[in-house]
Amino acid sequence: MESRTRSLLKAVSWRITATLTTIIIAYGITGEVEAALAIGSIEFFLKFVIYYMHERAWLKIAMGQPK
């Protein structure tokens, strides 16, 4: 079983990677740094919470876990 701290750290590291990708894509589409950063900021916090809840939910599913 994974600890809450490990799930939290995984969520943070993934969110940083994914948010940087989103900012680059948003900048490529809009050509505006401010818009790209705004989109990335919203995306970071919203998806951070969703990912953490997803990880915790999967820990409750026995399928594929060692017995």
PLY file of the C-alpha trace (Angstrom):
ply
format ascii 1.0
element vertex 67
property float x
property float y
property float z
element edge 66
property int vertex1
property int vertex2
end_header
0.00 0.00 0.00
1.28 3.42 -0.93
1.43 6.17 1.69
-0.49 9.43 1.34
2.83 11.28 1.27
4.09 9.23 -1.67
0.82 9.80 -3.56
1.14 13.52 -2.84
4.76 13.67 -4.05
3.86 11.77 -7.22
1.01 14.20 -7.84
3.33 17.21 -7.42
6.04 15.87 -9.74
3.51 14.92 -12.41
1.66 18.24 -12.16
4.88 20.21 -12.68
5.71 18.18 -15.79
2.19 18.33 -17.20
1.72 22.03 -16.41
4.92 23.02 -18.17
3.68 21.11 -21.20
0.33 22.92 -21.03
2.03 26.33 -20.75
4.19 25.60 -23.80
1.16 24.47 -25.81
-0.94 27.47 -24.67
1.88 29.83 -25.61
2.21 28.17 -29.00
-1.50 28.66 -29.66
-1.98 32.15 -28.17
1.48 33.63 -28.56
0.89 35.36 -25.20
2.95 34.61 -22.12
0.30 35.96 -19.71
-2.45 33.80 -21.20
-0.22 30.71 -21.19
0.70 31.23 -17.53
-2.94 31.83 -16.55
-4.05 28.64 -18.30
-1.17 26.69 -16.73
-1.96 28.01 -13.23
-5.62 27.01 -13.38
-4.74 23.65 -14.87
-2.10 22.97 -12.19
-4.36 23.32 -9.18
-7.46 21.73 -10.64
-5.72 18.68 -12.06
-3.53 18.32 -8.96
-6.60 17.66 -6.84
-8.17 15.37 -9.45
-4.97 13.30 -9.81
-4.54 12.87 -6.05
-8.15 11.68 -5.67
-7.66 9.32 -8.63
-4.53 7.79 -7.07
-6.24 7.29 -3.72
-9.29 5.72 -5.35
-7.12 3.23 -7.24
-5.52 2.12 -3.98
-8.93 0.81 -2.93
-9.14 -1.44 -6.01
-7.55 -4.84 -5.43
-7.29 -5.76 -9.13
-3.63 -6.16 -10.14
-2.22 -5.69 -6.63
-0.12 -8.42 -5.01
-1.94 -10.43 -2.35
0 1
1 2
2 3
3 4
4 5
5 6
6 7
7 8
8 9
9 10
10 11
11 12
12 13
13 14
14 15
15 16
16 17
17 18
18 19
19 20
20 21
21 22
22 23
23 24
24 25
25 26
26 27
27 28
28 29
29 30
30 31
31 32
32 33
33 34
34 35
35 36
36 37
37 38
38 39
39 40
40 41
41 42
42 43
43 44
44 45
45 46
46 47
47 48
48 49
49 50
50 51
51 52
52 53
53 54
54 55
55 56
56 57
57 58
58 59
59 60
60 61
61 62
62 63
63 64
64 65
65 66
